[in-house]
Amino acid sequence: MLTDTHTKFLKGAPLAKQIKASVSVRTERWKTCGVHPKMAVVAATDDPAVEQYQRINSQNAEKLGIDMRLINLGVECTQEELESRLEELSNDRDINGILLSLPLAPHLHTELALARIPAQKDVDGMTVTNLGHVLAGREDQAIVAATPKACLALAESTVSLMGKRVVVVGAGRTVGKVLIPLLINREATVTVCHARTEHLADIVKEHEIVFVAVGKARLIGPKHLRDGQLVIDAGINISEQGVVGDVDTNAVLDMVSKITPVPGGVGPLTSSLVFHNLMQAMVLQYGDTDD
Ligand code: NAP
């Protein structure tokens, strides 16, 4: 059967375009008030997926007129160096947003590093304070993590999540763990799968909506899915064929109702939501420009 790829792909670009347009207007408004939005992206890794994400963020920052400092401390960086650099940026009044690129090199302690970022500069919503607000059902108080927010926005652009049977494959710190309370807040019925889940394929098949955030190229294939499911693939894996997701997209295209492509799905929307979060951080730091 011939698949109509145009209607099956749930692309991030249209939503990303709307968000960037609004960020661009708000950035200009800040500049007329004498404040130039500035963000620091800190990495301590040689992970190619992190480099890819940084490249996209830099390109977007430039187009939006936002100053972005890329600070790659390298894979040899010590915990002390990382924490002291984050502390410095936290105390720098000219820096409005800090994004710590995850994962860090394996010897580094993620939670201790994140604890150095104040919640109001945490543009990727990763600090315990912002996560706590989400968990408490107070998303209005939180800067919400950009990737889970992008996954939700794409799903909600096509279906209401309320009451739906939803599975999250991958409960990692950056995506899955935040997605779970966000889905509960939307009254979805949520199942969580991870590396030790038994009978993964049988479980995933039972659900109407499938979110995947594992970090293993093409882990999810035809044997895990059934006809008519909506699939949101947050995976970014650098393979010999280029960037691929956690879902074997071509192999499942005939089965799904819709699927986010990789690249071109969750990724572009995530990056624009980081800048949307930066605008929220600016309001937390200076108050609203409309006031
Ligand atoms: P992570 O912290 O490494 O977590 C991976 C999760 O997947 C863990 O819960 C792990 O289970 C689970 N897992 C591993 N193997 C599995 C298997 N065979 N079956 C089921 N679950 C399995 O990853 P993350 O940082 O959350 O990132 C997840 C993915 O999202 C990565 O591909 C990353 O590159 C991507 N990402 C994308 C964006 C974007 O903008 N699109 C942004 C950030 C991250 P255990 O906990 O049991 O080990």
Residues whose N, C-alpha, C, O or C-beta is under 5 A from the ligand:
A	BS01	NAP	A49 T147 V169 G170 A171 G172 R173 T174 V175 G176 C193 H194 A195 R196 A213 V214 G215 A234 G235 I236 V266 G267 T270
